[in-house]
Amino acid sequence: MPQPKAVLEKILSSLGFEATIEEQKMDDGVLLDVKTDESGRLIGRQGQTLSDLQYITNRILFQQDASSPKVTVDVGGYRSQAREALVKKAQDAAEKVRRWGDAVELEPLNAFDRRVVHQALKDDPDVETTSVEVDGTDKKVIILRPR
């Protein structure tokens, strides 16, 4: 079975990054948290480079073994901080829906971030979430409505 940490280490060293990686088992897979002095370059604009790195890592692992666990790649806790901020934004939007009874639209998000929002609000009895495609992009917005 391929080792997620070893795969990511090989990718990073091939790209010329010096980094250490901490591996952590999670309910739905493995978290690889990268520690490096060049975290900004690995995260990229709005986390795009980080998302690409995660995609490539998972793709290689899946090619080696289709039953590989899903790997989440983070750099210096960036994803967990971003996730907390996103959950807070979703909760604030849900509060507006409750207070005013109107639909609220969040900015366009990638699939990973949309999943975070849907998960954060899935048990909310007053608010439902729907993803809607943004014309001409691969992103979608989430619309929150009263149930």
Protein Blocks (a to p, Z undefined) as FASTA:
>chain_A
ZZfklmmmmmmmmnopacdddddddfklccdddddfklmmmnognhlmmmmmmmmmmmmm
mmmomkbccddddeehlmmmmmmmmmmmmmmmmmmmmmnopacddddddfklmmmmmmmm
mmpmkbccdddddehiabdcdddddZZ
